[in-house]
Amino acid sequence: MKYSINSYAKALADAIYFSNNNSQIGENFLNVLKKNRDENYAKKIIEETEKILRQRDNSKKFVITFARSSDKNPKELLKDILTENDSYEIKVRPELIAGMTIKINDNFYFDGSLKGKLDKLFNY
């Protein structure tokens, strides 16, 4: 690897943050990765870039995982905590049995699932 993932991510974040023309940034960045034979690290670089951009914008990424799909609009559920710059992702994992989990910026984690409660009960 010619440059570290963090170096690539910082360069990409700077290009996105300070550029007026974002249309060519992705293509140019992929060309640099190919040239350096680092395209296998693209996913990790993009994840790190997202973290850097969220820090700059003081925004959050919510990942909400439900045991079952819901008829309710997720944005409606989160309207009190989401700001304009925040993003969210909804997942469905039946193995949670019931309930939900919430992850914020890959740091804070809330487990309100039945599986989580059973795991705690039988692992202590």
C-alpha positions in Angstrom: 0.0 0.0 0.0 1.6 3.2 -1.2 -0.3 5.5 1.3 -2.2 4.8 4.5 -6.0 4.5 4.5 -6.2 7.6 6.6 -4.0 9.6 4.2 -6.2 8.6 1.3 -9.4 9.4 3.3 -8.1 12.8 4.3 -7.1 13.7 0.8 -10.5 12.6 -0.6 -12.4 14.4 2.2 -10.4 17.6 1.5 -11.2 17.3 -2.2 -14.9 16.8 -1.6 -15.1 19.5 1.1 -13.2 22.2 -0.7 -14.1 21.6 -4.3 -16.8 23.5 -6.2 -17.0 20.7 -8.9 -17.6 17.3 -7.3 -18.5 15.5 -10.5 -15.0 14.3 -11.3 -13.7 13.6 -7.8 -14.8 10.0 -7.5 -13.6 9.0 -10.9 -10.2 10.7 -10.4 -9.8 9.2 -7.0 -10.5 5.7 -8.3 -7.9 6.3 -11.0 -5.4 7.2 -8.3 -6.2 4.0 -6.4 -5.8 1.9 -9.6 -2.5 3.6 -10.4 -1.2 2.8 -6.9 -2.8 -0.7 -7.0 -4.7 0.1 -3.8 -8.3 -0.3 -5.2 -8.9 -3.2 -2.8 -8.9 -0.7 0.0 -11.6 1.6 -1.6 -14.4 0.5 0.8 -12.3 1.2 3.9 -11.1 4.5 2.5 -14.7 5.6 1.7 -15.8 4.7 5.3 -13.0 6.7 6.8 -13.7 9.6 4.4 -17.4 9.6 5.7 -16.1 9.8 9.3 -13.9 12.7 8.5 -16.6 14.6 6.7 -19.1 13.9 9.5 -16.6 15.3 12.0 -16.2 18.5 9.9 -20.0 19.0 9.5 -20.6 18.0 13.1 -23.2 15.5 11.8 -24.1 11.9 12.9 -24.8 8.7 11.1 -27.5 6.5 12.6 -27.8 2.8 11.8 -31.1 1.5 13.0 -31.7 -2.2 12.8 -35.1 -3.7 13.3 -36.1 -7.3 13.9 -38.9 -6.9 11.3 -39.6 -4.4 8.6 -41.8 -1.5 9.8 -44.7 0.3 8.2 -43.6 3.5 9.9 -41.5 6.1 8.2 -38.0 5.9 9.8 -37.5 9.7 9.3 -40.7 10.2 11.3 -39.3 8.1 14.2 -36.1 10.0 14.2 -37.4 13.5 13.5 -36.7 14.7 17.1 -33.0 13.7 16.9 -32.0 14.1 13.3 -30.5 17.4 12.1 -30.3 18.5 8.5 -26.7 17.1 8.0 -27.4 13.7 9.7 -27.8 10.5 7.7 -29.4 7.2 8.6 -29.5 3.7 7.4 -32.3 1.2 8.1 -31.6 -2.5 8.3 -33.7 -5.6 9.0 -32.2 -8.5 10.9 -34.7 -11.2 11.9 -32.2 -12.8 14.2 -32.8 -10.0 16.6 -36.2 -11.7 17.3 -37.9 -8.5 18.4 -37.0 -4.9 19.1 -34.2 -2.8 17.6 -30.6 -1.7 17.9 -29.2 1.8 17.3 -25.7 2.7 16.4 -24.5 6.3 16.2 -21.3 7.1 14.4 -20.0 3.6 15.1 -19.5 4.6 18.7 -22.6 4.7 20.8 -24.7 1.5 20.7 -28.1 0.8 22.1 -29.4 -2.7 22.1 -33.1 -3.0 22.7 -33.6 -6.3 21.0 -34.8 -9.5 22.6 -31.7 -11.3 21.3 -29.5 -8.8 23.2 -31.5 -9.2 26.4 -31.3 -13.0 26.1 -27.5 -12.9 25.4 -27.0 -10.7 28.5 -29.1 -13.0 30.6 -27.3 -16.2 29.6 -23.8 -14.8 29.4 -23.7 -13.5 33.0 
